[in-house]
Amino acid sequence: MNDNYRKPLPGTSLDYFDTREAVNNIKKGAYEKLPYTSRVFAENLVRRCAPDKLVDSLNQLIERKQDLDFPWYPARVVCHDILGQTALVDLAGLRDAIALKGGDPAKVNPVVPTQLIVDHSLAVEHAGFEKDAFELNREIEDRRNDDRFHFINWTKTAFENVEVIPPGNGIMHQINLEKMSPVIQSREGVAFPDTLVGTDSHTPHVDALGVLALGVGGLEAESVMLGRASYMRMPDIVGVHLFGKRQEGITATDIVLAITEFLRNQKVVSCYLEFYGEGAANLTLGDRATISNMTPEFGASAGMFYIDKNTIEYLKLTGRDEKQVELVENYAKQTGLWADDLVNAEYERVIDFDLSAVGRNIAGPSNPHRRVSTADLAAKGISGVVENEAGKMPDGACIIAAITSCTNTSNPRNVIAAALVARNANKLGLTRKPWVKTSLAPGSKTVQLYLEEANLLTELEELGFGIVGFACTTCNGMSGALDPKIQEEVIERDLYTTAVLSGNRNFDGRIHPYAKQAFIASPPLVVAYAIAGTIRFDIENDALGIDPDGNKITLKDIWPSDAEIDEIITQCVKPAQFKAVYEPMFDIKVDYDEELEKISPVYDWRPESTYIRRPPYWSGALAGERTLKNMRPLAVLGDNITTDHLSPSNAIMLDSAAGAYLDKMGLPEVDFNSYATHRGDHLTAQRATFANPKLFNEMVKKDGEIQQGSLARVEPEGNVMRMWEAIEIYMARKQPLIIVAGADYGQGSSRDWAAKGVRLAGVEVIVAEGFERIHRTNLVGMGVLPVEFINAENRHTYAIDGTETFDVIGKPTPGALLTLIINRPSGETINVEVKCRLDTEEEVSIYEAGGILQRFAQDFIESSKEEV
């Protein structure tokens, strides 16, 4: 600590670190020009950085230098049960490795407070129109996930600094927003900004509170858990100036879908965004959270809002302690984190966005940034009524309509709007179409309380939107099975079927195996599409039904006014509801000393488990030397490859490689569960590698056309087969592999297995036109070398077709130019200059060790020797 900057915080018994003085001592007046994000980073440096390195590190922020690393120590780590559990499985495996080397496994613990929320495991097997759907779905969740929950329960007492929120309580981001984040921390007599990393790309949800929160992969989270700094280089910080006022009837979902399209086009990949201006000041905290949540869909790393009066009012609304609320306002005003103190902040660039120009939108059919105005659906070829055949489903049928995800259910305006649309539809006798599987899955139990207070939950239930769970559900691909008759008709007639959800991702193959494409929409629009029953419907103008007088009922007839929504929120959303939900949830009392005496520091692995298995990170491909020589392509891919392509999360089908394995292990098909839930077992999770049926591997062609599917071509024989079978052949040959790809490689969720799967297959290098931030760091964390084409070159420049072998030569250092050698079967050799995407010295160190866990194990053993 740099105690010369430690001072009493006026009006409190706490101290704080005077970052303003520290920065201005280096350059007079510099602090007033720093963006919000830089001020938070600067405070972290003043409080945590070694005194002899403080001036140089702060100077990086002041001068916007991007050529050196600086350390960041997040205050906490937040995990959902998939990546969080996987991270803790890795740490349990690390304990085993340490024990085998003679070390004390009990000393391997998170040293940073770690919160794990079980929210990704519940599938909507029972829809919202079924009685007791929530209880029935929870019973299935517990049965299917017994192995996983057994392990998670072990972690609560086996590891120090781990807090677990059990299933059935909500979604990590919404709980983080409504309860877990104090906005300003107070530990050991010091006040400082709350900061965190979370094992989910939508962790920036809480950026809406002015909390710097980054989504990371579980591997990077493990490193932070274990007390290592997250090293980074000064990011581009972009100001997004919001102006204008939204139109009547426009939801925060409409706004964020427009912003997502806009910012993707503005090329903000890996940037830290700060939303400000009159438009931002007029947004509710719930609206801000909807925007911040979609940060990864912009391609950005953070989506910050300043602390202001709206922040304070939200903290009061959600039942935060009065003294804590006072601390937030006091600290923010004292340290320049209050909105009024940022008027002179300077950004790399400023982007203007007019809120008043936003109309009603949906996004689809396969990406969150593919916005379509509802007024333009017909022109885009999405709508256009198709007559039903004898009452059967039409082509374009909406088979799933889900009000889901923290993106929208943490915003009372969106939920109340949906409930009022349902109420108005019920009054006019409108109903959902019988083939539509409807559900309501809020991210917090507070949603149920305020809907009940407003007498609106029964209106949603009447239309089929009863509560099916408090979890991610459909947004995470856990939409559950269809009615067998519906599924049979979809297959027999080969229908183009769709899903409409109020989520944040709609990638191909993600939402349901039989929903060919998916659209993101606001909660009230989800209700409307359940009534319409098809995406081939002009939602603005076509008739949703006929009233008793024979008049056409359209969307405007059931859409509520903003004034009515706001009045209900004022009357029915109360602090007491949040206290009633969260006080018992976080009243976790465990006598750790007593419990630790009863529990082994090493996990008793269940040998037949298909959910939890000792990780293989000291064997197989990871134990061998990476030569970067004679690598064969596993796949040659185009642009916008997502982590859903690399390692899908949706339901496992019997005809998949993972399904065949689970069947062989004796698991009944009804309990196959999702790919996501099996990521603690590498034998199942490996079989998910490139298992997405929507994959286009350019190595697999027929009559010149690229074939869709989880397919690969084994070289040098040229045989085409299922991807997993090809991987098995290459693993048996110990063949080093490479993947060649286009732009924006690794979009989407921050899932480790998108990197783990390819590394365990033997992939040593990914060469692409560009990488999404989180996936690139996951690759490094698994010891895979990411390199980029330069000078606008790509796979087409060199006519790469997969028959080649590749070498990479040169020393991997941050930003170094390496040589990619392309060896053609003809004997021709081409040397291509590429850029090393190990971006920091810390990443070089991790890569050289073979990965994060290998690096930590080395350091742990060395430090243990020194202690002896």
Buried (B, 14 or more C-beta within 10 A) or exposed (E): EBEEBBEEBEEBEBBBBBBBEBBBBBEEEBBBBBBBBBBBBBBBBBBBBEEEEBEBBBBBBBEBBEEBBBBBBBBBBBBBBBBBBBBBBBBBBBBBBBBEEEBEBBBBBBEBBBBBBBBBBBBBBBBBBBEEBBEBBBEBBBEBBEBBBBBBEBBBBBBBBBBBBBBBBBBBBBBBBBBBBBBBBBEEEBBBBBBBBBBBBBBBBBBBBBBBBBBBBBBBBBBBBBEBBBBBBBBBBBBBBBBBBBBEBBBBBBBBBBBBBBBBEBEBBBBBBBBBBEBBBBBBBBBBBBBBBBBBBBBBBBBBBBBBEBBBEBBEBBBBEEEEBBBBBBBBBBBBBBBEBBEEBEBBEEBEBBBEEBBBBBBBBBBBBBBBBBBBBBEEEBBBBBEBEEEEBBBBBBBBBBBBBBBBBBBBBBBBBBBBBBBBBBEBEBBBBEBBBBBBBBBBBBBBBBBEBBEBBBBBBBBBBBBBBBBBBBBBBBBBBBEEEBBEBBEEBEBBBBBBBBBBBBBBBBBBBBBBBBBBBBBBBBBBBBBBBBBBBBBBBBBBBEBEEEEEBBBEBBBBEBEEBBEBBEEBBBEEBBBBBBEEBEEEEEEEEEEBEEBEBBBEBBEEBBBBBBBBBBEBBBEEEBEBBEBBBBBBBBBBBBBBBBBBBBBBBEEBBBBBBBBEEEBEEEEBBBBBBBBBBBBBBBBBBBBBBBBBBBBBBEEEEBBBBBBBBBBEEEEBBBBBBBBBBBBEEEBBBBBBBBBBBBBBBBBBBBBBBBBBBBBBBBBBBBBBBBBBBBBBBBBBBBBBBEEEBBBEEBEBBBBBBBBBEBEBEBEBEBEBBBBBEEEEEBEBEBBBBBBBEBBBBBBBBBBBBBBBBEBBBEEBEEEE
